[in-house]
Amino acid sequence: MSGPSDPALGTVVGLLDDDYVRTVLEATARKPHSTAELAEVADVSRQTVYRRLEGLKAAGLVAESTRPRADGHHETVYEAALSELRVELTDEGFSFTIDLEPPESDAADELTKLWEGFRS
């Protein structure tokens, strides 16, 4: 594991045992998606996506950011922070490594956060 805040193996395996979680992670590994986009990709309700995202966020496997929309508003999008999960069986037992890489923020994200700070 890469740090003290990494999730427990049982938590990660439990999450990955869900088809919708795997679909969400696969989609968000390619590019950031909103909840509505993820619901469409996974062919489930937004509530189902929200529940899966809560578990993924709590485990640190997805990151949340803000994306501006064409109508001048903004929306929350999610991007996978899990880059690799490796499980090895050795003579001493199971060993696992989780590589979490926070997605890079872009200028639009930083400006949106700054603007939201002024408005609060």
C-alpha positions in Angstrom: 0.0 0.0 0.0 1.2 3.5 -0.7 0.3 5.3 2.5 -1.4 5.3 5.9 -4.7 6.5 4.6 -5.1 3.7 2.0 -8.2 1.6 2.3 -8.2 -1.9 3.8 -8.0 -4.8 1.4 -11.4 -6.0 2.6 -13.0 -2.6 1.8 -11.5 -2.6 -1.7 -12.4 -6.2 -2.5 -15.9 -5.6 -1.2 -16.4 -2.6 -3.4 -14.9 -4.3 -6.5 -17.3 -7.2 -6.0 -20.0 -5.0 -7.4 -20.6 -4.8 -11.2 -21.7 -1.1 -11.0 -18.6 -0.1 -9.0 -16.4 -1.7 -11.6 -18.3 0.1 -14.4 -18.0 3.4 -12.6 -14.3 2.9 -12.0 -13.7 1.9 -15.6 -15.6 4.9 -16.9 -13.9 7.4 -14.6 -10.5 6.0 -15.4 -10.9 7.2 -19.0 -12.2 10.7 -18.2 -14.2 12.5 -15.5 -17.9 11.9 -15.5 -20.9 13.5 -13.8 -23.4 11.4 -11.9 -25.9 11.6 -14.7 -23.2 10.4 -17.2 -22.3 7.5 -15.0 -25.9 6.5 -14.6 -26.2 6.4 -18.4 -23.0 4.4 -18.8 -23.9 1.9 -16.1 -27.6 1.9 -17.1 -28.8 2.4 -13.5 -30.5 5.2 -11.5 -28.6 8.2 -10.2 -29.3 7.0 -6.7 -27.5 3.8 -7.4 -24.5 5.7 -8.8 -24.6 8.1 -5.7 -24.5 5.1 -3.4 -21.5 3.5 -5.2 -19.7 6.8 -5.4 -20.0 7.3 -1.6 -18.3 4.0 -1.0 -15.6 4.8 -3.6 -15.0 8.3 -2.2 -14.8 7.0 1.4 -12.2 4.4 0.3 -10.2 7.1 -1.7 -10.7 5.3 -5.0 -12.4 8.2 -6.8 -11.8 12.0 -6.5 -14.4 14.7 -6.9 -13.9 17.9 -8.8 -16.0 20.7 -10.4 -16.5 21.2 -14.1 -18.0 24.2 -15.8 -21.0 23.7 -18.1 -21.9 25.5 -21.2 -24.9 27.2 -19.5 -22.5 29.0 -17.1 -23.2 26.7 -14.1 -21.0 23.9 -12.9 -21.3 20.3 -12.0 -19.5 17.8 -9.9 -17.5 15.1 -11.7 -15.7 12.1 -10.6 -12.4 10.6 -11.7 -10.7 7.3 -10.6 -7.8 7.7 -8.2 -7.1 4.0 -8.2 -4.4 3.2 -10.8 -3.4 -0.3 -9.7 -4.4 -3.0 -7.4 -2.0 -6.0 -7.1 -2.5 -9.1 -5.1 0.2 -11.7 -4.7 0.2 -15.1 -3.0 3.6 -15.8 -1.5 5.0 -18.4 0.9 4.2 -15.9 3.7 0.6 -15.4 2.6 -1.2 -12.7 0.6 0.4 -9.4 -0.1 -1.4 -6.5 -1.8 -0.5 -3.2 -3.2 -2.9 -0.4 -3.9 -1.6 2.6 -5.9 -3.8 5.7 -5.5 -3.0 8.6 -7.6 -5.0 11.7 -7.2 -6.2 13.0 -10.6 -4.4 16.2 -11.7 -6.4 19.3 -11.3 -6.7 21.7 -14.1 -6.9 25.5 -14.2 -10.7 25.4 -14.6 -11.1 23.3 -11.4 -8.8 25.7 -9.5 -10.7 28.8 -10.7 -14.1 27.2 -9.9 -12.9 26.4 -6.4 -11.6 29.9 -6.0 -14.8 31.4 -7.2 -16.9 29.3 -4.9 -14.8 30.4 -2.0 -15.6 34.0 -2.8 -19.3 33.3 -3.1 -19.6 31.5 0.3 
